[in-house]
């Protein structure tokens, strides 16, 4: 009798071509992640004013503050949690936390429910998006980090924009609720099902660590606390990346709340506002495919610095042409989208370049913490300035902060070849 033999597991290899089926599956998962947050881009600020009768800008933008704080803290925890749990387990946990979100947005009896839904949305985005980033970086290895992060962010933010555009048109035909929000049920079901099919990437991360050319310095602490301090301040380039990421998402948080109110005040309808709010993240998303690849070729810093100044110009365009609100909104969206596309994958790749694989997950978690604190900071700044000085002054402040951030990035960030 011939003895049975078990088939050996396939060899683990790093690279985009070598792992394209799993990489592609993760790209589709992140389409669903982005689409879920895109539900809120057009309609929720208007729900606050038109449905719940909120008159304070700070009150209207409180849902963004809740989302940003929760997502930022979850990003930070994700790095530490990935040392205790597999990436796939955290990805599934993120999707489970997002299940109630579209239903609450569609039928919330009070504004407090909307804020609570954004806590769950922050958990979903922090865990699910963080894991898709980390898993793609695990799969491709060091040579194609910029392209990998570009593809990941492109998938997510193109979906954000497409959903924002779709909800604007649905709101025009069917009202602010519940039709625009209920398309989120499709994203939740699909995302959860696809996440179940994903294979974990722990073996790929271990392979890169085993072949890493730079040994971990003797006694270097790889824990969350030490990595948080190192990434936030002690390491010059990581500090530069963190502040640029914060201001970049401050811009997103600010426009998330301000642009629907600003452009409806100047006579635009929901479909036009949806077009503006959709175009920004669509260009942000699609643009990251070439810019991520370009950052692998010319370096991270040129794209980061230039992108911040292009975003600052986008805010200037919004106000300079406001007498013609649709062209103003569209040109501003183009500049903000393209500027963000230049910055986003280059920043993640820069952090990955400077972080040793032994503490990279915590470094990425720290960077994403500061980056997504920007959502809350942008909403808080927008609320305070809108209540005291008006919406126009809020846009001016964003332009100035973005330009200053570009100068700081030029001073602090240095290039380092991928390991």
PyMOL commands that set and color helices and strands:
alter all, ss='L'
color gray80, all
select helices_A, chain A and resi 20-38+40-51+57-60+62-81+87-98+101-107+111-140+142-174+179-182+184-197+202-210+224-234+236-265+270-298+301-320+325-354+360-388+391-412
alter helices_A, ss='H'
color red, helices_A
deselect
rebuild
show_as cartoon
